[in-house]
């Protein structure tokens, strides 16, 4: 290694899936890749994530860290198929940490056993498919108001008003001198502007346009009215629903302060 070589301080984000739970507009469900400082992060794992990774020519075995915001299927249903990939096609060559809210490990283990009864990730010593993978997997619970350091990444969280009794999280990810905030699925949260403050990129869900009465997701008029509260370098709307897509030509202000995500979008920070 050349010690005189300038350190690469870039952070690259690839939006694999920008759609809502209904895959509105034919968009893939939630999945994002963050590459920085030799670390590859998978943020969210929607049902189609394995295909999306392979279509983008991203090796599933190259993922160092997974971060999950909450336990709904459009955010975690791809995990069983990633586990299957790691069991048979791409055995992990390194430990893999999965960060998320409480009960994520139990939910994933349950899904794997339901879909593939001979697989068991919960008992590393048991003679079953998944034994070797279980030794390399480490699930870490992230509680609201706490931070976790893993693989050169610091992840913080606040609770988002989306699910009960399960906990859903908004996430603040710091790596390589840059900060990305992901709203996760969320209704309006007075704590969100402060949580976002100073971030280089804010990936913010925007599911609705007309349906302001549905308060477990954010809607565009509410976000537009509060845009000035979000002190961020760039704000990209994602988790886009049918209503938002039908109004998409009314949304982008054209000044670079707000963008709509799309599948395959690449962002360099």
C-alpha positions, 0 to 999 in steps of 0.5 A: 500500500502506498502510504502517500496515497490520498484517503478516499473520503467518498460515500456511495449510495445505490438505491436498489428499491424505492417503492412502497409495500405495494411496489407502486409503479412497478418499483422494487421495495426497500433496499439500499447499498452504502459503500464507503471506506472498504465497507459495504452496507445493506440498508433494508432487505425488501422481498426482491433484494437478492435479485436486485443485488445480482442485477446490479452485479453486487455480490451478496457475499460482499456485504459487511453489515446489514441495517434494518429499520423495522419488521414489516415484510417490505423491509425484511422479507428478502432476508430468508433468501439472502440466508439461503444464498449464504447457505448454498451459493455464496458461503460467507467468508467473514462474520456478518453483523445485522443491526435492527430493532428488538425481535429482528433475530426471532422474526428472521429465524421464524421466516427461514424455518417457515420457508425452509423447514430444514434450516435453522439459524437459531442453534449453531450447534444443531445438525441442520442446514444453516449451522455454519451460517449461524456461526458467522451471523451476529444480530445486534439490537439497536434501541431508540436513543442508543448508538452502535459502532460496528465495521467502521460505522456508527448507527444511531436511532430514534423511534419512528411513529409507525408500528406498535407494539413492534418498534420501528426506527429512524436511523442515523448512519455515520461512516467515512466522515459523512452522515446519512439519515434514513427516516424508515417508515414514519409518520410526522415526528417532531424529533426528526428535524433535530435527528436529521440536522447536519446530515449529508443525505436524508433518505425520507419516506414519502408514501402519500400525497392526498391521504393526510389522515393516514398518520403512520406514513409521511405525505408530500404536502406535510414534508413540503411545508416543513422542508426548511426545518430539515438542515441537510445537504441533500434530501431524497424522497423514497418509499414512494406510493401510488399517490406520490407517483401520480403527482410526481411532476408537481413535486420536484422544486428544481432547485436541488433541495428535494429529489425523488428516488428511483430504482438504480439511482446512484448518489455520491457524497 
